[in-house]
Amino acid sequence: MSESFYESVFGVRGKIALLTGGTRGIGLLIAEGLVKAGAKVYVASRKEDACRETEAALSAFGDCIAIPADISTIEGCEKLATELEGREQALNILVNNAGVTWSEELGQFHEKAWDKVVDVDMKAPFFLTQSLLPLLRNGASADNRGSIVNVTSVNGLRPTTLHNYSYVAAKAGLGHLSRQLARDLRDDYINVNVMAPGFFKSKMTAVLFDTEEKEKEIMERAAMNRAGNLEDAAGLVIYFSSKAGAFVTGETIACDGGSVNTT
Ligand SMILES: NC(=O)c1ccc[n+]([C@@H]2O[C@H](COP(=O)([O-])OP(=O)(O)OC[C@H]3O[C@@H](n4cnc5c(N)ncnc54)[C@H](OP(=O)(O)O)[C@@H]3O)[C@@H](O)[C@H]2O)c1
């Protein structure tokens, strides 16, 4: 039977993907979506037990392998790339999703809060991409473009009330870095795009949802009155990484119910 039009446009079956921070929150949603769509998905995060749990849970739907890794240092990024090189000849999809945040009053905001966030949210996507270039280039061709999706935040697109200074700077920086990389990798057949999430329920945002009243209030204020879900997060990454997104690079899409563009 010939491939359906839908599968030829949106299919990611057989593609090899690496997702940082794929063990919970938005990363886990994207990993689940990619696995269910038939990609072979590597997830990486620091905690060994979270890695094993994710691998076991997602293996019920398809191909998922977890690699414990700390990407907050260049050595950690290189180690992860070397580990993947030992297992695969090529990489088709890289999702730089792992992130951390820090909120503190402007007067008290200190260097540790700056370095910790910038290292994971902006520096790691750059050095992990650099370390994985040989595998990404091996997987890319005019007909089957590679896909790097950098996960930023609506907080990197417009100011917020959260006093998360290093976070907004790192996310805005990663957004612009993505356009630069899109330019530099365009002729290597690798697309670089940005997913900028709005509210998703996760460990990172748990403090905003930790009582019913807070959750009600935040949802009443939220565009579309809800948080993001699996289809929202995975659907956008699948769009960027399939033929559907082949002609799109250097683009930022807010995945936020329209909060940035309509409120
Ligand atoms: N949730 C939202 O509403 C929201 C909104 C806008 C943007 N975002 C962005 O979306 C991404 C995912 O956020 P989330 O809410 O899903 O966060 P989360 O629930 O806190 O998950 C973060 C993931 O990153 C991993 N991670 C953290 N530091 C790491 C490191 N040094 N090395 C490797 N892995 C590391 C964590 O696993 P380990 O702890 O095991 O390392 C975890 O899997 C982040 O980039 C975040 O900034 C989220």
The ligand as an ORCA input file, in Angstrom:
! r2SCAN-3c Opt
* xyz 0 1
  N       5.999     24.645     31.538
  C       5.794     25.808     30.968
  O       4.717     26.428     31.151
  C       6.851     26.419     30.087
  C       6.572     27.657     29.496
  C       7.496     28.228     28.653
  C       8.674     27.578     28.373
  N       8.941     26.365     28.938
  C      10.211     25.710     28.565
  O       9.929     24.378     28.183
  C      11.026     23.532     28.525
  C      10.521     22.395     29.402
  O       9.969     22.969     30.579
  P       9.100     22.128     31.621
  O       8.096     23.053     32.163
  O       8.696     20.841     31.028
  O      10.215     21.907     32.759
  P      10.439     20.725     33.810
  O       9.177     19.989     34.087
  O      11.171     21.341     34.947
  O      11.393     19.721     33.012
  C      12.712     20.087     32.701
  C      13.437     18.910     32.096
  O      14.793     19.317     31.848
  C      15.689     18.374     32.460
  N      16.929     19.081     32.841
  C      17.054     20.145     33.673
  N      18.356     20.474     33.808
  C      19.060     19.608     33.034
  C      20.449     19.433     32.770
  N      21.389     20.190     33.346
  N      20.818     18.427     31.937
  C      19.880     17.625     31.364
  N      18.561     17.736     31.587
  C      18.155     18.723     32.417
  C      14.888     17.805     33.644
  O      15.319     16.518     34.051
  P      16.406     16.259     35.239
  O      15.950     17.040     36.425
  O      16.393     14.777     35.415
  O      17.707     16.733     34.679
  C      13.497     17.709     33.010
  O      13.393     16.526     32.239
  C      12.042     24.431     29.218
  O      13.002     24.862     28.290
  C      11.199     25.595     29.700
  O      11.961     26.763     29.854
  C       8.057     25.799     29.798
*
